[in-house]
Amino acid sequence: METITKYKAFDGKEFTNKDKCTEYEEQSNLALEVISCIHKAPDSCDFANGSGYIQHEHKDVSIVRNELLELAKFYTDHKWIQQSIDDHSVDTSWAGRIIGEYCNESLNKAWNRISCIDNQLREWGQPYYASHPNMGQQVKLNN
């Protein structure tokens, strides 16, 4: 009989190596800490379906965006990550593709929020509305 020891991270991801689990949780917590620097988005179907937006400040979005991209560098040195840091006009889907493939789930979810922000710094419930803001209700949901 073989004994297998598993370590479970706070989000349910399992590891057979304690150090890998600890590293994963530390990286996940960093992503959660970074994204917490912008207004919290509603977790509702209405928000996801375009019931309004969260207005952000340029400085806050820029800092959070770059910090998340710097965290992504821990996982990969793909050129799209650096290009997205150097040029904010690069579509967020470029980095999103790489983050989705190489990074942890917390960083992926945090980057998805960045992908939901339009060029007027309004965060919508899904990236579709960031690309098509006139399809969402023009209601500011935060103060």
PAMILUM-110301 format. One line per field, with one value per residue: residue number from 1; x, y, z of N, C-alpha, C, O in turn; residue in one letter. Coordinates in pm, 1 decimal. Example, Ala and Ser with C-alpha at 12.3 -4.5 7.8 and 13.67 -1.06 7.14 Angstrom:
2
pos: [1 2];
n.px: [1319.0 1285.0];
n.py: [-569.0 -225.0];
n.pz: [780.0 708.0];
ca.px: [1230.0 1367.0];
ca.py: [-450.0 -106.0];
ca.pz: [780.0 714.0];
c.px: [1320.0 1290.0];
c.py: [-330.0 3.0];
c.pz: [780.0 787.0];
o.px: [1423.6 1340.9];
o.py: [-331.9 113.8];
o.pz: [846.5 803.9];
code: [a s];
//
This chain:
143
pos: [1 2 3 4 5 6 7 8 9 10 11 12 13 14 15 16 17 18 19 20 21 22 23 24 25 26 27 28 29 30 31 32 33 34 35 36 37 38 39 40 41 42 43 44 45 46 47 48 49 50 51 52 53 54 55 56 57 58 59 60 61 62 63 64 65 66 67 68 69 70 71 72 73 74 75 76 77 78 79 80 81 82 83 84 85 86 87 88 89 90 91 92 93 94 95 96 97 98 99 100 101 102 103 104 105 106 107 108 109 110 111 112 113 114 115 116 117 118 119 120 121 122 123 124 125 126 127 128 129 130 131 132 133 134 135 136 137 138 139 140 141 142 143];
n.px: [84.0 46.6 108.0 -29.1 24.3 -156.3 -180.6 -392.2 -480.0 -619.9 -815.4 -896.3 -734.4 -516.9 -209.0 86.6 311.7 425.1 568.0 519.8 246.8 234.1 375.5 202.4 -25.1 80.3 138.7 -120.7 -246.2 -108.5 -205.8 -476.7 -452.8 -350.1 -561.4 -754.1 -715.1 -866.5 -1208.1 -1450.3 -1623.2 -1968.8 -2109.6 -2307.1 -2574.5 -2712.3 -2521.9 -2328.6 -2475.6 -2489.1 -2609.1 -2506.4 -2213.3 -1886.7 -1712.4 -1377.0 -1058.3 -798.8 -526.6 -536.4 -624.6 -419.3 -194.7 -276.1 -312.9 -48.7 87.4 -36.3 44.5 318.9 322.9 246.4 476.6 619.8 542.8 581.3 781.2 673.1 650.3 421.3 333.5 522.5 495.4 238.0 274.5 443.7 292.8 -9.8 -214.3 -228.0 -436.2 -618.7 -672.1 -453.4 -254.1 -425.9 -472.1 -225.4 -195.0 -414.3 -329.8 -83.5 -73.0 -181.7 -516.1 -625.9 -486.5 -564.4 -842.4 -832.3 -712.1 -912.7 -1098.1 -966.9 -985.0 -1247.8 -1275.8 -1349.2 -1241.9 -1305.0 -1259.3 -1452.9 -1578.5 -1728.1 -1956.5 -1864.9 -1622.3 -1737.3 -1905.2 -1716.6 -1602.9 -1827.8 -1970.6 -2204.2 -2406.0 -2462.4 -2636.3 -2632.7 -2546.0 -2400.4 -2261.5 -2115.8 -2002.2];
n.py: [-117.4 221.1 536.6 849.0 1184.1 1479.0 1826.4 2094.6 2392.1 2715.9 2767.3 2525.4 2387.7 2115.7 1973.4 1768.9 1838.1 2016.7 2262.2 2362.5 2403.8 2600.3 2806.4 2852.5 2945.8 3180.1 3332.7 3350.9 3497.6 3738.4 3828.9 3862.3 4061.9 4272.5 4322.4 4406.1 4671.6 4825.9 4938.8 4717.1 4479.8 4413.7 4093.5 3957.3 3835.3 4034.5 4243.0 4113.6 4095.6 4349.3 4557.9 4792.9 4986.0 4999.8 5276.9 5363.4 5504.9 5645.8 5630.7 5426.8 5199.2 5175.6 5121.1 4877.8 4714.9 4702.2 4585.8 4335.4 4229.4 4220.9 4024.1 3810.5 3764.5 3603.3 3350.6 3323.1 3433.5 3542.8 3744.5 3902.4 3977.5 4165.2 4351.4 4439.7 4571.6 4778.9 4916.1 5042.2 5041.8 4799.6 4529.3 4383.6 4116.7 3987.5 3956.8 3829.1 3580.7 3453.0 3466.0 3310.6 3059.9 3007.7 3105.4 3124.7 3059.6 3272.4 3497.5 3489.8 3536.7 3793.4 3932.4 3905.7 4087.6 4326.5 4308.3 4367.4 4635.9 4936.6 5190.9 5423.5 5378.5 5233.0 4962.4 4672.2 4392.5 4185.2 4111.5 4164.3 4391.1 4585.8 4614.7 4682.4 4915.1 5066.7 4887.2 4815.9 4915.1 5255.5 5317.4 5423.1 5234.9 5263.2 5488.6];
n.pz: [0.0 -76.6 60.6 14.5 43.7 42.0 -20.7 30.6 -117.4 -28.5 -217.9 -306.2 -485.3 -530.6 -412.4 -419.1 -299.9 -32.9 -27.2 -285.7 -271.0 -72.1 -200.9 -417.3 -278.9 -166.7 -397.5 -500.8 -298.2 -325.8 -575.0 -509.0 -316.8 -470.3 -657.2 -484.4 -451.6 -615.9 -661.7 -528.3 -719.9 -792.1 -721.5 -899.4 -1107.6 -1241.5 -1262.3 -1418.7 -1647.4 -1754.7 -1601.4 -1511.1 -1420.2 -1262.6 -1166.1 -1206.8 -1104.1 -1303.7 -1217.6 -1020.8 -1166.8 -1352.9 -1190.5 -1064.8 -1289.8 -1397.5 -1179.6 -1162.9 -1406.6 -1362.7 -1164.2 -1322.7 -1461.7 -1295.1 -1361.4 -1636.0 -1913.7 -2135.3 -2426.1 -2464.1 -2215.6 -2118.7 -2327.9 -2278.9 -2039.8 -2118.3 -2308.8 -2278.6 -2458.1 -2577.5 -2639.4 -2373.5 -2394.8 -2500.7 -2297.5 -2127.1 -2245.0 -2209.4 -1931.0 -1855.1 -1941.8 -1811.6 -1546.5 -1195.6 -1065.3 -913.3 -1005.2 -1271.0 -1246.1 -1134.7 -1346.7 -1532.9 -1436.3 -1500.0 -1773.2 -1806.6 -1798.5 -1954.4 -2199.5 -2071.9 -1816.0 -1684.6 -1515.2 -1619.8 -1597.9 -1753.3 -2011.7 -2264.3 -2240.6 -2189.3 -2436.4 -2578.2 -2459.5 -2485.8 -2492.9 -2238.2 -1935.2 -1859.3 -1585.8 -1297.5 -1046.6 -815.0 -554.1];
ca.px: [0.0 120.3 45.1 -13.0 -11.0 -194.7 -195.1 -500.8 -475.4 -745.8 -915.0 -929.1 -632.0 -441.4 -67.9 152.8 431.5 386.9 628.5 447.6 117.3 261.5 410.7 78.5 -109.2 143.9 115.5 -264.1 -274.7 -57.0 -301.9 -596.4 -417.3 -338.0 -692.2 -835.2 -685.5 -971.7 -1341.6 -1503.4 -1731.7 -2080.4 -2109.2 -2448.0 -2610.2 -2748.9 -2398.6 -2270.8 -2559.9 -2487.8 -2699.1 -2435.5 -2068.3 -1811.4 -1619.1 -1245.6 -964.7 -690.9 -406.6 -557.9 -629.7 -286.0 -108.7 -321.7 -284.1 95.0 127.3 -81.6 132.9 447.5 302.2 242.5 615.3 666.4 505.7 621.8 848.3 614.1 666.3 296.1 321.7 602.2 433.7 120.2 324.5 502.4 195.2 -144.7 -312.3 -233.7 -561.5 -600.9 -686.3 -321.5 -201.4 -525.3 -448.7 -105.7 -226.4 -504.1 -257.6 35.0 -77.2 -278.6 -656.3 -650.5 -433.6 -651.4 -967.8 -800.6 -691.7 -1043.9 -1158.4 -902.3 -1041.2 -1385.5 -1270.6 -1347.3 -1145.6 -1347.0 -1229.4 -1574.4 -1573.0 -1854.2 -1963.1 -1796.7 -1545.7 -1822.3 -1952.5 -1602.2 -1588.9 -1955.0 -2030.3 -2338.2 -2503.0 -2493.2 -2709.7 -2540.2 -2573.0 -2282.3 -2303.2 -2037.6 -2004.6];
ca.py: [0.0 346.1 650.1 971.9 1302.7 1590.8 1956.6 2164.9 2537.5 2775.3 2766.9 2386.7 2324.5 2017.8 1953.8 1659.8 1897.8 2123.7 2388.4 2410.5 2452.9 2726.5 2904.0 2881.3 3030.6 3311.7 3402.2 3379.3 3607.0 3861.8 3871.9 3910.5 4188.1 4375.0 4356.8 4470.8 4815.1 4896.3 4915.5 4581.3 4466.8 4331.2 3953.4 3928.2 3813.3 4163.5 4313.2 4038.8 4115.5 4486.9 4647.5 4914.3 4977.3 5055.2 5376.5 5359.2 5614.2 5606.6 5594.3 5298.1 5093.3 5162.4 5053.5 4740.2 4646.5 4674.0 4493.2 4201.1 4184.1 4186.0 3892.8 3710.4 3735.8 3494.1 3224.9 3316.8 3551.8 3564.8 3884.1 3977.9 4033.9 4288.5 4446.8 4495.7 4666.6 4893.2 4985.9 5015.5 5030.2 4659.2 4469.4 4300.9 3974.4 3929.8 3910.0 3737.1 3447.0 3398.0 3449.6 3195.9 2935.1 2985.1 3159.8 3063.3 3099.3 3404.2 3597.1 3484.5 3606.7 3935.6 3988.6 3913.8 4215.6 4430.5 4291.6 4417.9 4782.1 5001.7 5300.1 5532.0 5325.1 5176.8 4816.5 4605.6 4257.2 4091.0 4184.1 4206.8 4527.9 4676.2 4636.7 4735.5 4978.7 5120.0 4779.0 4807.5 5028.9 5362.9 5342.9 5411.8 5158.1 5297.5 5631.8];
ca.pz: [0.0 -86.6 126.2 -61.6 120.0 -43.4 44.0 -37.0 -106.3 16.5 -325.7 -340.5 -569.2 -452.5 -442.0 -347.3 -242.7 59.9 -68.5 -405.6 -223.2 -2.5 -303.9 -489.4 -194.7 -155.8 -524.2 -507.7 -205.1 -385.9 -677.8 -438.8 -252.6 -574.9 -715.0 -381.1 -454.3 -691.3 -606.5 -537.4 -818.3 -746.0 -764.0 -927.6 -1248.5 -1299.6 -1300.0 -1530.8 -1764.9 -1802.2 -1528.0 -1474.9 -1419.0 -1150.7 -1217.7 -1143.1 -1129.0 -1394.2 -1141.7 -954.8 -1268.3 -1411.2 -1092.0 -1049.1 -1416.8 -1406.2 -1073.5 -1201.6 -1514.4 -1300.4 -1101.8 -1430.2 -1498.9 -1208.7 -1427.6 -1776.1 -1968.0 -2267.5 -2469.2 -2454.9 -2080.7 -2117.3 -2421.0 -2212.2 -1939.6 -2188.3 -2393.8 -2226.3 -2565.9 -2618.3 -2592.5 -2253.3 -2427.7 -2527.5 -2168.6 -2071.5 -2300.5 -2145.8 -1788.6 -1844.9 -1967.2 -1729.3 -1410.8 -1104.4 -1083.2 -853.8 -1098.3 -1388.4 -1210.9 -1119.6 -1480.1 -1598.3 -1397.5 -1580.8 -1908.1 -1804.8 -1785.8 -2086.0 -2212.0 -1983.3 -1683.1 -1625.5 -1509.6 -1647.0 -1543.4 -1841.8 -2114.0 -2376.6 -2219.1 -2200.4 -2580.6 -2628.2 -2341.5 -2511.1 -2476.9 -2095.9 -1878.5 -1823.6 -1445.1 -1212.2 -930.5 -695.8 -519.9];
c.px: [88.8 40.6 75.5 -61.5 -41.5 -208.4 -296.9 -488.6 -613.6 -854.5 -949.0 -827.7 -544.9 -299.8 -17.0 280.2 390.0 441.8 559.3 311.7 134.0 293.1 286.5 -9.6 -51.1 120.7 -32.1 -300.4 -222.4 -154.5 -428.4 -571.7 -410.1 -475.6 -783.1 -812.5 -781.5 -1106.4 -1384.6 -1620.5 -1844.6 -2068.7 -2253.6 -2468.8 -2646.7 -2625.5 -2335.3 -2348.0 -2579.5 -2577.1 -2633.2 -2286.5 -2012.7 -1710.0 -1488.7 -1165.5 -848.4 -568.7 -421.8 -555.8 -491.6 -191.8 -146.2 -288.0 -136.6 141.2 82.3 7.1 270.6 436.7 302.2 382.8 676.5 646.4 561.2 694.6 795.8 615.9 537.6 275.9 398.2 543.4 313.0 158.7 370.9 400.4 53.7 -251.8 -320.3 -360.1 -535.3 -611.7 -551.7 -263.3 -296.8 -506.6 -331.7 -131.7 -316.5 -433.8 -150.2 20.7 -182.7 -417.5 -685.8 -601.9 -519.7 -782.6 -944.7 -782.3 -823.8 -1113.9 -1097.3 -958.8 -1183.5 -1391.2 -1257.4 -1250.1 -1185.6 -1331.2 -1354.3 -1561.8 -1713.9 -1846.7 -1900.2 -1725.8 -1629.3 -1863.6 -1838.3 -1578.1 -1712.2 -2028.2 -2170.3 -2446.8 -2540.6 -2571.0 -2609.5 -2568.3 -2444.7 -2325.4 -2223.0 -2040.7 -1876.3];
c.py: [124.1 455.9 774.3 1087.2 1414.5 1716.2 2035.1 2314.9 2590.6 2774.7 2626.9 2316.1 2235.2 1999.7 1831.3 1709.7 2018.8 2259.3 2447.8 2468.1 2588.7 2837.4 2947.8 2976.0 3170.7 3393.7 3440.3 3496.2 3739.8 3916.0 3928.2 4045.2 4300.9 4416.9 4425.7 4621.7 4894.5 4860.2 4771.1 4581.2 4382.5 4189.0 3912.2 3905.5 3945.1 4239.9 4245.0 4062.0 4262.8 4584.2 4778.8 4888.9 5033.6 5152.2 5371.2 5483.7 5562.1 5556.1 5454.9 5182.9 5069.4 5086.9 4906.6 4658.9 4606.2 4575.6 4350.6 4144.9 4146.7 4051.3 3782.4 3672.5 3625.8 3359.5 3210.8 3445.1 3583.6 3713.9 3965.6 4039.1 4165.9 4392.3 4514.0 4593.1 4794.1 4977.6 4950.7 5009.4 4887.1 4598.4 4375.4 4152.0 3908.7 3872.8 3808.9 3594.7 3378.8 3372.7 3328.5 3062.7 2904.8 3020.3 3092.0 3125.0 3237.7 3515.8 3602.3 3559.2 3756.5 4000.9 3998.5 4044.5 4329.9 4426.5 4344.8 4570.0 4844.3 5119.9 5424.9 5490.5 5279.1 5024.9 4760.5 4462.1 4150.5 4170.9 4232.6 4352.9 4628.7 4710.2 4701.0 4807.2 5034.4 5013.1 4760.2 4928.9 5131.6 5409.6 5319.8 5345.9 5186.9 5448.2 5700.6];
c.pz: [0.0 -17.0 45.2 26.0 22.4 42.5 -37.5 -9.6 -69.3 -90.3 -374.9 -427.6 -481.2 -504.9 -366.8 -280.1 -158.5 16.0 -191.4 -366.3 -155.2 -102.2 -382.0 -407.4 -179.8 -282.0 -540.0 -418.3 -257.8 -489.9 -613.0 -371.9 -355.5 -625.1 -612.3 -376.8 -542.8 -629.6 -626.1 -635.8 -758.8 -800.2 -788.0 -1077.0 -1315.9 -1347.0 -1420.8 -1659.7 -1801.2 -1729.0 -1487.1 -1469.2 -1288.4 -1210.4 -1137.3 -1177.8 -1213.7 -1318.3 -1080.9 -1055.0 -1326.7 -1317.6 -1080.1 -1173.9 -1423.8 -1298.9 -1105.4 -1312.5 -1460.4 -1229.1 -1207.2 -1474.5 -1411.7 -1278.2 -1568.8 -1816.8 -2108.5 -2301.7 -2457.1 -2316.4 -2075.1 -2211.8 -2356.6 -2101.9 -2009.2 -2263.4 -2349.0 -2334.8 -2620.4 -2558.0 -2475.2 -2282.4 -2456.9 -2398.9 -2107.0 -2119.5 -2230.4 -1997.0 -1767.9 -1861.5 -1863.3 -1581.7 -1324.6 -1122.2 -1026.1 -945.5 -1224.4 -1361.6 -1195.8 -1255.7 -1555.9 -1560.8 -1477.4 -1723.4 -1918.9 -1795.0 -1924.5 -2086.7 -2133.4 -1836.7 -1608.3 -1630.1 -1523.8 -1594.6 -1630.6 -1952.6 -2233.1 -2361.4 -2220.8 -2348.0 -2642.3 -2514.6 -2363.0 -2499.4 -2330.3 -2050.6 -1827.7 -1681.3 -1366.2 -1081.9 -803.9 -673.3 -556.0];
o.px: [191.6 -80.8 190.7 -174.3 36.7 -242.7 -288.3 -486.9 -712.8 -973.0 -1021.5 -834.8 -504.5 -274.2 -71.6 348.7 327.0 370.8 542.2 267.5 55.9 243.4 268.3 -62.2 -125.1 86.6 -63.7 -376.8 -285.5 -182.5 -481.1 -659.1 -458.4 -503.4 -877.6 -883.6 -777.5 -1117.4 -1357.4 -1705.0 -1818.2 -2022.8 -2314.0 -2390.5 -2616.1 -2623.8 -2293.1 -2292.4 -2675.3 -2618.2 -2700.2 -2239.2 -2081.1 -1630.3 -1490.8 -1200.6 -805.0 -513.8 -329.6 -492.0 -451.7 -117.8 -59.0 -239.8 -104.0 226.1 155.2 40.7 331.9 530.9 352.9 405.4 774.5 723.3 585.3 671.0 865.9 586.7 544.5 208.5 343.8 541.9 289.2 84.3 340.7 419.8 3.7 -366.8 -408.9 -387.0 -440.5 -565.5 -536.9 -227.7 -253.5 -523.3 -339.0 -93.6 -297.1 -474.2 -127.8 96.4 -262.8 -433.2 -763.2 -669.7 -544.4 -828.2 -1027.2 -830.8 -843.3 -1181.3 -1168.9 -977.8 -1234.0 -1499.7 -1167.7 -1183.6 -1109.6 -1381.7 -1360.8 -1537.6 -1805.4 -1740.5 -1883.6 -1764.7 -1594.3 -1857.8 -1860.8 -1537.6 -1703.2 -2137.4 -2246.9 -2565.7 -2640.7 -2572.3 -2512.5 -2608.4 -2387.9 -2415.5 -2259.1 -2077.2 -1862.4];
o.py: [129.9 465.9 801.7 1086.6 1442.1 1710.9 2041.1 2358.7 2518.2 2780.7 2610.8 2194.1 2274.2 2009.3 1794.7 1633.8 2111.8 2359.8 2569.4 2568.7 2680.8 2949.2 3066.5 3074.1 3269.1 3511.7 3549.5 3584.1 3843.4 4035.9 4030.2 4131.9 4411.4 4536.5 4495.3 4692.5 5017.5 4763.1 4711.0 4670.6 4289.4 4168.3 3841.5 3951.0 3965.6 4294.7 4312.1 4049.7 4297.5 4684.5 4867.0 4782.3 5104.5 5113.7 5374.2 5558.3 5448.1 5450.9 5373.7 5080.5 4954.8 4998.8 4819.9 4546.1 4491.0 4490.6 4255.2 4026.4 4050.9 3972.1 3673.0 3560.4 3562.6 3265.8 3099.6 3551.7 3643.8 3798.4 4087.5 4141.2 4267.2 4510.9 4632.9 4686.8 4904.6 5098.1 4842.0 4975.7 4856.1 4614.8 4296.9 4069.8 3787.6 3755.1 3713.7 3499.6 3260.7 3268.2 3252.2 2963.1 2788.4 2968.9 3012.3 3229.1 3313.0 3617.4 3710.4 3636.5 3837.3 4111.7 4090.9 4105.1 4421.1 4530.8 4364.8 4627.2 4810.1 5146.4 5521.6 5556.5 5285.4 4966.6 4796.7 4417.0 4036.7 4283.6 4332.6 4429.7 4746.0 4821.8 4766.4 4764.9 5047.7 5045.0 4695.0 5032.3 5096.7 5523.6 5210.6 5395.1 5139.4 5525.0 5820.8];
o.pz: [67.6 -34.6 11.5 75.4 -68.5 160.6 -160.1 105.5 -78.0 -57.8 -473.0 -442.3 -371.6 -625.0 -262.7 -211.6 -209.0 21.3 -200.4 -421.8 -179.1 -89.3 -409.2 -460.0 -180.2 -274.0 -587.2 -458.2 -236.9 -492.5 -657.5 -370.7 -330.8 -634.4 -649.4 -305.4 -543.7 -554.6 -730.0 -634.5 -682.8 -912.5 -707.3 -1160.4 -1433.4 -1457.2 -1515.0 -1768.8 -1870.4 -1787.3 -1433.3 -1508.8 -1214.5 -1296.0 -1014.2 -1269.2 -1197.2 -1351.1 -1088.7 -1030.5 -1347.5 -1361.3 -1084.7 -1163.5 -1452.3 -1325.9 -1078.0 -1311.8 -1507.6 -1232.6 -1182.6 -1519.9 -1451.2 -1256.7 -1615.7 -1760.0 -2189.8 -2217.1 -2441.3 -2302.6 -2031.3 -2178.7 -2378.2 -2073.1 -1964.0 -2279.9 -2378.4 -2306.9 -2700.1 -2439.0 -2477.9 -2203.2 -2440.0 -2392.5 -2042.0 -2043.2 -2196.3 -1944.3 -1673.3 -1801.6 -1830.2 -1499.4 -1373.4 -1186.1 -1085.2 -961.2 -1277.8 -1445.9 -1238.7 -1278.6 -1634.8 -1644.1 -1518.6 -1786.0 -2029.3 -1784.3 -2001.6 -1986.5 -2128.1 -1746.0 -1485.5 -1735.8 -1449.9 -1551.8 -1586.6 -1983.2 -2295.8 -2457.4 -2250.7 -2380.3 -2746.2 -2476.5 -2267.5 -2496.3 -2300.6 -2117.5 -1760.5 -1658.0 -1368.1 -1014.1 -696.2 -762.3 -533.7];
code: [m e t i t k y k a f d g k e f t n k d k c t e y e e q s n l a l e v i s c i h k a p d s c d f a n g s g y i q h e h k d v s i v r n e l l e l a k f y t d h k w i q q s i d d h s v d t s w a g r i i g e y c n e s l n k a w n r i s c i d n q l r e w g q p y y a s h p n m g q q v k l n n];
//
